Amino acid sequence: MTILRRSLVRAGALALLSLIGLALAIVVLYRLGIVNPWVLPLKPIAAFFLLGSLLCYLGALATALWQGIFRPSFNPQAHRYWGKRFLISVVVLLIVANAPAYVMTYHMTHVRSPGQIGLGVPKPSSAIVPSDLGLDYATHQIPLRGDAFLEAWLVPTPAAVPRGTVILFPGNLGTKGSQLVSPAQTFTVLGYDCLLVDFQGVGGSSGNTITIGIKEAKDVVRSLDYAADLNLPTPTILYGVSMGSAAILRAIAQEGITPDAVILELPFAHFLNAVRSRLRYHHLPTFPTAELLVFWGGLQHGVNGFRHNPTRYAKAVNCPTLLIHGAQDKWTTVAEINQLFEHIPGPKQLVISPDAGHHQLIGVDRALWDAKVAELLNALE
């Protein structure tokens, strides 16, 4: 029986170590561009090793109980031996559960410069500039603490008398050149100056971290202050895409900003649910994976992701609001958007495109997008 117990313990440890080794190998191969981990059957592989390890340890425990070695009077040396083995097993299980979550969170919330080796996604850059669409612009650096800064493009309206200013913010890993130039084209035609802003960590801005709208809320505040420093015309409207919308809502609720109107496109309703939806899409277990990802992300960046709740932030929005969503959005359901919309106490309008997914409506139905935006802006006068 002793040989059987030891064999089971070794088999359980081997299964756990194999899972750790496989996870590290997948990370390395992914970083080298050899393997796309999302096409691998990760769920059954992880279940096989974890379940196999658990069964081995339970088998070893059962044989130990059968022999009564946990009785100190019978064999205190065996009691200490198996107690130590049990503690080691618990530690290994915790490492197996948390190490991949820590690495995955770090990778998804950090960016790296071209040629830089390490975890993190390549730092996104702007694919186009406003002049590609016939717009004049000037590049500005919005100073932050120390040497940090936000890069922004100031795009003036051709109108002789501007009607106001729109400050635009992109989504997660989006840039002002990839998501904001087309909307700015419409805003300038409608008579508004535009300030297109890269959050920290993307485009031309400094930084290498992303917090999915939490610390980005302070970037929203600083951008609004900078527009005031430039004496840009009022009223001031904030436009955000996905994470940009979440950052705007958080800035209103927790930083106390008071824009004259907001346009929120494709926001997520609750951060934890947004993480769960992405795991579900990739056929990965949502519990406790989502909780571990949010927990480790919070520790890495000094934030509380569990309380990052745009639906709750919406209760503080008293200005006119245009909320835009796609019925086919695979990350946030229409029911979640309806709940967020209901929490907005101020004047509001909800536009749900039946054909759009998690894509800006301007690229799916520009006529509808232009009309609804113009309707909101005209109501401000």
Summary of the structure (lengths in Angstrom):
residues: 381
radius of gyration: 25.9
end to end distance: 85.2
largest distance: 94.8
contacts: 1273
relative contact order: 0.09
helix: 52%
strand: 14%
